[in-house]
Amino acid sequence: MSGHAEAHDGSGGAITASPNSCTETVDALVDEALAYQAESFDADEPIDGGDLVEWFAAWRIALREARRHERQV
């Protein structure tokens, strides 16, 4: 795993978040989670479980770091 969360915005593009980036905000990461495979979720289409687990693991680290940064500010 690369240590980056990757969210697909539904248009074929991807959004990546570095878990070590203090510039990520919790709100931005929530938006990223909502965008992840949004069209597939909305259309009740299959989503690769392995990809989802890998993405979520990296996203969770990024979220934890963003929350830690917000608490320190």
N, C-alpha and C positions, 0 to 999 in steps of 0.2 A: 504494500500500500504506500502511496506517495506522501501521505500526511496532509493532503489537500482534499477538501470536500468539493465535489463537483456536482453542480445542479444543472439540469437541462431546462432551458427556458421554454421548451415546447416548439421552438422554431429551428431546432437543430443546433442551436448555439449552446454553449456551456458557461456556467458561472463557477469560478473556483474561489475557495476561501482558504487562506493559509491559517492553520491553527496558531501560528506564532505572531500573527499580525494584530497589533493593538488598534489598528485603524478600523477593524471590523466592529460594528455595533451589534448589540443583541437584536435590534429591530431589523438590520440588514440581513442577519442570519436567519431570522424568522421568515423574512421575504424570500430568502434563498430556499428554505425548506418548502415553502408553499409553491415555489416555482418548479421544484424537482419533479420531473416527469408529470407535470400538471395536466397536460392534454391526455396522457394515458390514464392517469387516475380518474379524471373527469369523465372519460369515455368508457371507464371500466374495462380497459384493455390490459393484457398481461404486462407485468413488469418483472424483469429479472431479479429474483430475490437476492442473489449473490451481489449484484451491483448495488442494490438498495442497502444491504447490510454494510458493504464497504464504504459507500457514500455516507451513511449515517454515522459510522464509527469516526470518520474524519470530521464530519460536521459537528458531532458531539464535542470533540476536542476543541474545535474552533469556538463553539459556543461557551464552553467552560473558560477558555482563555479570555474571551470578550467580557464575560461576567466578572472574572477576576480583575480585569483592567478597570471596568466601570466602578467596582467597589473601592479601588485604590485612588480614584480621581476625586 
